[in-house]
Amino acid sequence: MKFKLLLIILILPFSFIAKSQNIQKELSQSDIKKALKIKGLEIFKFNFDSVDTDYNLTVHIDEISKDSILKTEVRHFYSWQKDSKKKNLSIITNKNSHSPATSYINFIHPNIESTIRFDFSEKFNREHIWRSIKPGKIVYNKKVPLLFYGMMWEDSYKGQKIYRFCWGEDITRKMDNENLNKVEHMLLISYELKK
């Protein structure tokens, strides 16, 4: 009897451990976003519900090194329909895993879908990170930053050379964050609403 009781006491904890290792089959939206990011895909969705439908949307994509604009792409999406229930702009980004210096940006608007390929110079062939810019009220007749793709910068930690891309605060529309001075290369995506 003592042997059976001892055996039960020893086996019982292992049954609880085995049950805690079950695979969860349900995926959350966060799980899917993380998996897409690992594959180089990120999705950003911007709400323009309060925009006056008399205004046309133009998107500017500026490739910037230090304070110089190297290249600019412009896409015109025109206005949202007056009866549109949701006035969104979705941006899907895709890093080319075979060539880190190549990135694709897909813009999805109810009127049109457009894809842009960016090929960076070899000197900017370092890891880049997408960051959204702190949103605010809709602004008319002015370029307003939405999103940027910044190159990691070189730093040191405990005598070791590292690359980093971290922030202590949100990136503002004024693009006046101190750490932005360390970003040698970026793509800046801005919107402009004009008649």
N, C-alpha and C positions, 0 to 999 in steps of 0.2 A: 504494500500500500504506500509506504514512504517513497519507494522508487517511482511509482506512477505519479504521485504528487510532485516530486522533484522534476520529473520529465515534463509535466504540464507547466510548471513554473518556468522552466527553461524555454519551452517552445512558444508559450503565449506571447512574449514580447516580439518574437520574430514574425508572428502573424500580423501584428499591427504595423511593423516596419514594411512588410510586403504590400500591405494595402495602401500605404502612403505613396508608393511608387507607381501608381496607375497613370497611364497616359490620358491626358485630357484631350478629347476630340473636338471640343468647341474652340473656335478661334475668335478672338476679339478683333475689333478694328485696329487696335494698337499692334497686335501680333502681325496683321497683314501689312501695316505700314512699315514695321521693322524689317520684315522679310523683303519688301520691295526696296527699301533703302540699302540693304545688303547687296542687292542686285543692281544698284546704281540708279534706281527710279525713286523720285520723290514727287509728291502731289501737293500743290498749293492752290487753294480756292479763295477767291476774293469776292466779297459781297458789294455790289454796286446798286442795291435796291433803292436807295434814296436819290439816285442820280436823275437829273432832268433829262427826259428822253429826247429833247431837242439837241443835245450835245453828242458829238461823235467821240468815240474812244480811239486814241492812238497809243500804241505801246512803243517805247524806245528801249533798245538794248545797247548799252554803251560798254565797250571793252576799255578798261582804264588801267594804266600803269602809273603808279604814283599819282601825279596830278594831270597827266596827259591822256586824252581820249585817243585810243589807237584805231578804233573802228566803231561805227554806229550802224545799227539796223533799225528800221522803222516798219511797223505793221499798222495798217489802218483797219479797224473793225467796224467803223460807222456807229450808228446809235442802236440802242436796244429798242425793240418794238414797244409801243405804248401799252399793249395788253400783256406784256411779259410779266409773269408772276414772280419769277426769280431773275435778277439781273446779275449774273455771275461771270467771272472770268477765271478759268482754270488754267494753271500752268503746270505741265508735267515735264520734269527734267530727267534726262537720262545720261549718265556718265558712260562713255565708251570704255569697257573693261580692257579692250585690246590696245587702246591708245588714250592714256590719261589726258592728253592735250586736246582731245575732242569731246565736245559736249553737245547734246541735242536739247532743244527747248521747244515744247509743243504747247501752243496757245489754243484754248478752246473757248469760243464765244458763240452765242446762238446764231450769229450771222456767218461765221467762217471759222475754219480751223487752219492753223498755219504752223509749220515746223521750220525751225532755223538750226542750222549746224554751225557751230563755232569751232575753229581749229586754232589753238593757241600756238604761239612761237615756242620753240624748244626750251627757251630760257624760263618759261612759265610752266614747265612740265613737272609740277609738284602738285600734291593733293590739294583740291579745292573743296570748300564746304558751302552748302546753301544755307542762307539765313534770311528769315523774313524780317521786314522792318516794322517797327511798332506802328500799328494802324491809327488812323485819326479820321476826322471828318472829311467828306468829299471836298476836293478843291478843284476849281474850274480855271481854265486858261493858264495852267502852270504845270511843268513836269514835276511829278510827285513820285519819289522812290517807293517801290513795293517790295523788292526782293533783290538780294545780291549773292553772288557766287565768288567767294574770296579765297585766295591762296593762303595756305598755312605759312607761318613765318618761322624762321630759325631762332632757336633760343637755347639756353642751357639749363640743366637741372642736375645739381650735385656733380658738376664737372662733366656731365655727358651732354653731347649735342642732341637736341630734340627738335621736332617740329610741332607747333601748337596752333590752335585756333579756338581760343576760349574768351569769354566775355564776362564781365561782372554785372553788366546791365543790358537793357534792351538797346537795339540800334534805332536811333531816331531818324525821322525824315530829314533832319538837317545834316545827317551824316557827320556829326561832330564828335562821335565817340573817340576817345583817346586811342584805343587799340586799332582803329582804322588806319592810323599812321603807319602801323607795322605791316599792313596788307599791301604787298608790292603789286599785286595784280588782281583784278576783279571784273566780273560782269555785273552791271547795275541795270535792273529792269525797273522802268518808271512808267507811269500812265500819264496821259494828258487828255483832258476833256475840253473840247472846243467846238464852236458852231461851224 
